Amino acid sequence: YMYAVTILPQSTENIENEKDKISLLVSTKNGFCADLQLKITEEKEIRIGDNPGIFFKASSTKYQTAVANYIVNENLYQITILTSQGEISADKIEEFIN
């Protein structure tokens, strides 16, 4: 289980355009999946208030993961479950991510 906050560089702090925020979230997701050689099995746009996010599940021969990423102001929030112990239950996702 991991919860991380990244303060985005000054070059991105003025991103107010919804499309640009989504693009940054997609890039973050793609980088994470590429690093761990994960294939996305589920993906959807989500929100906290007016703030955009992406939820996705992905897997490889080694790992299963469920991730929610949000951008709020100049912060990127990443809430992640990563396991090598098989499928992540809906109960665990509800408990930790939602």
N, C-alpha and C positions, 0 to 999 in steps of 0.2 A: 504494500500500500504506500502511495506517495502523494504528497500534496506539495506543489512547488509554486512559487510566485517569482516571475521574472519582471524586473523593471525594464521596460523597453527603452532602447537608445533614443536620444533626443531627436534623431532623424525620423522616428516614428511616432513621437508623442502627440503630434498634431493630426493624427489620422482620425478624422471625424466621419469620413465617408464610409457608410456601411459596407459597400463593395470592397474597399481596401482592407477593412478589418477582417472580412470573410477570407479574402485572399491571403492575409497573414496567417489566419488560423489553418487554412488548407496547407500552406507551406510548412507550418509547424508539424501538422499531422503527417505529411508526406516525408519529412525529414526523420521523424521518430520511427516511422514504419520502415524506411530504407535502412536506417542504422541497425535495426534488429531483424531485418529481412522478413517483415510481417506482411501478410496479405489481408486487406480489409474485408471483413465479412458482413459488417453492418455500419451504416453511417447516417446521421441526420443532423440538421441544424437545430440548435436549442437556444434558449435565452434565459438570462437572469435579468428581470426587469427589461430595460431598454438595451441591454448589453448582449451582443451576439456571441454564440458559442458553437462548438461542434462536439457531438458525441460520436464515438466510433468504437467498434470492437474489431480486433484483428488477431491473427494467429500465424504461427509458423510450426515447424516440426518440433521446436523447443518450447515455445511460449504461447500463452493466451493472454490477451489484454483487453481491458475496457477503459476508455479515457474520455474525460470531459475537459475541453479547453474553452476558456472564456477570455475576452478582452474587456477590461473595465478601466476606463481612463487610460493611463500609461502602463497598466499592469497586465501581464498574461498569466492567468491562473490555469494550472494543470493539475487535474485530479486523476490519478492513475491507479489501477489495479493491474499488476503484472505477475503471472504465475507460470511455473513449469509443471503444475500439479493438475492439469486437466481444465475442463470447462469452468468458467466463472458463472456462478448461479445468479439468477435475477435478484434473489434476496441480498446477495453481497453487493451487487450494483446499487440496489435501492438503499441499502444501509450506508455505504461509503460515498457513493458518487451523487446520488439524488438527495 
